[in-house]
């Protein structure tokens, strides 16, 4: 039983960290693009970014709650190494 648990732990760790070596720099939304997007609406725009062990995602919403929910969904069953939310009016 101990051997099975140790083997399963080793396999899970290997799978989690297997993708970290060949990561490609992901394009992010530049500050200028964020300003241009925020000028198109009179609402506050929340830009979010999340980096996990298996990937990267970014986007924007019109409420902080939606941004947090989106980050939570992106990180389901994954380890979050970086997340940020910026608000532009």
C-alpha positions, 0 to 999 in steps of 0.5 A: 500500500505504501508503494502504491501511494508513493508511486501515485504521488511521484506520478502526480508530481511528474505530470504537474511539473512536466509542462514547465520546461518548454513554456513559451512567452505568452503575449499580454495586453499592453498598457496602451491596449488596456487604456484604449479598451477602457476608453470604449466604455464608461464602465470600469474595466477589470483586466485579469491575468493568471499563470498556472503550472499548465498555462497562461490566460488573460482577459477583461471583464466589467466587474471584479467579481467576474474577474475573480470567478474567471481566475478561479475557473482557470485554476480549477485542479491546477496550481496558481503561480501568479494572478493579478487584477487591474482596474481601468476607468 
